[in-house]
């Protein structure tokens, strides 16, 4: 029983190293002797641990080659891997239903707070902060802390993922009038306690945003094509030869 407990501890340690990226997908694990020294156990214990890891689908034993880490489908997603498109779609799906639910329970006091965030955005005062507060007030109006938590985390991702920050800044800075119209439509639907209209207005808000993101990506791609063509033109152009011939 003691040996069994010991090799399971080695399994846990190796899995932890895999999850932390110390042993990455496709990487060959150190030889059995080195692992035994690393974890201060016997080689038979390492063999048992490898068998258990293979059964769990964490490693693959290749005869004559070694033991390789298998890419796990259950590996935790890193925030840096999430794109602006994925975030926007997730927000549309989640916050659309949040708006519909909030329409049924939002209070006059919460509507007043929403209106103040609209005034701040209109005046250009702390626009991003006011925008976040607008969405978080609606989440709180659902009386569901899990939904509040979800919106807060989506906003944290929006503000901490460098690529998302860049992508959003390229489409939000010049669309304040659209943003105001969309937020006002959401506010009016909530004020009327119209769940369907609130959901639709929230979806419309994010639909415009995701289309603007596509436009920005296409514009950047076009600029990159032009840049590369310009470099090639400079490299292969015969203009100099043609001019010298005259």
Secondary structure, DSSP 8 states (H G I E B T S, - for coil): -HHHHHHHHHHHHHHHHHHTTSS-TT-B---HHHHHHHHT--HHHHHHHHHHHHHTTSEEEETTTEEEE---TT----GGG--HHHHHHHHHHHHHHHHHHHHTT--HHHHHHHHHHHHHHHTTSSHHHHHHHHHHHHHHTTT-HHHHHHHHHHHHHHHH-HHHHHHHHHHHTT-HHHHHHHHHHHHHHHHTT-HHHHHHHHHHHHHHHHHHHHHHHHHHHHHHHHHHHHHHHHHH--HHHHHHH-
